[in-house]
Amino acid sequence: MPYNLVGRATAGTVPISPLTTAGLDAWLAGADGRVAAWVRATGFKAKAGEVALIPDDKGALSRVLLGVETAERTGLWDYAGLPGALPAGRYAIDSEIAPADATRAALGWALATYRFDRYTKMPAAEAELVWPKGADRGHVERAAAGTALARDLINTPANDLGPTQLAEVAKGLAREFKAKFSVLVGDQLLKKNYPTIHAVGRGAADAPRLIDFTWGDPSHPKVTLVGKGVCFDTGGYDLKPSSGMLLMKKDMGGSAQVLGLARMIMDAGLKVRLRVLVPAVKNMVSGDAFLPMDVIRTRKGLTVEIGNTDAEGRLVLCDALAEADSEKPELLLDYATLTGAARVALGTDLPALFSNDDGVAGDWMRCGLDEEDAVWRLPLHAPYKSMLKTKIADLSNTGSAPFAGAITAALFLEHFVSPTTRWAHIDLMAWNTKDRPGRPEGGEAMAMRSAYRMIEHRFGG
């Protein structure tokens, strides 16, 4: 019974009736007078997310009324408030809905059953939903599993999820789907020419590493995912204030997204040759940590002056992107909790999308709207590259002005990707700042389901 979704109705299954505010009066007019009186007496107005529990003449629950936004399209989160609100029992949607609507209803329900209970007991949802007719069960289960993986990783604190443990999770995922796995650790990074990953992570007791696995038929189109895996970010010698460190366990949120997305791709058996690269580090203060104004030579050969040790994410990504680009993949995507500037521009729920390919950007935005997993494109504004200039190196890792921070970070990364490679970069929060139906406060998968749909549409199942 994964995600409290069950195969069939049984005796005592309670129907759920979705209603809009506009459609409530018509429904009441056709209902039993006692039921209509009850609904009116409780003040139910069928506002989105509002619930009315209807008893039978013996006091048992006989029906659930659920307020929804529109009758034309079931929203992903329409049913997400129910698993934690309904009493134990089996429920079924009693209206005919299209297969796509059925899939969204089931997925919203499944996502709402998530609990992060590694460290404390949490009440599990006891309500069960009969699979809505026509729902794509495979997609629901793989999207829910990918989301749960991403959420679990982000929610786990750094004392239990450092570079070592992140590599073990990736290794387990690779083993599950028979992918080829390797990892470079510590000074192996220098021997294999990944100097920026080594520089950022060398100050930590848990050595930096580059996680790498490949899956799929080598003859299929190459799709490569790169995820920032900074398992904790103190800011380094440009130390964050204590308040700025409180959520820094989530600074590996980019790696969580690519591992969740990789799980979805492999589970679905998409016809791609998938590669996943995760530079995993802790950015710590120590006698061996990198310093402001250091100059580091990257894998690509470009030199970078360290304007700020707290701009470390782009440093670990640049070596991984250079390696990914060397294979000339059909599609290269990277995810990172990279800048506060992206959050200022778009808020915490909407990841910023940068791409050197209009087709990729357009497809991703359309899929984001379809999947209710939106992204919003910001420009790779070439004139701002001048803000990355420095007198003694090829690049600075920070902009020279306190403006356009998300754009200059993306432009920095663009230096490590060939113009002919279809590339997109996601700058995301990876965190829900408050509880909402199906989206608990804490780690979150963002731009993951939409990326899956884009890849599926481009390369087929």
Disulfide bonds with the S-S distance in Angstrom:
none
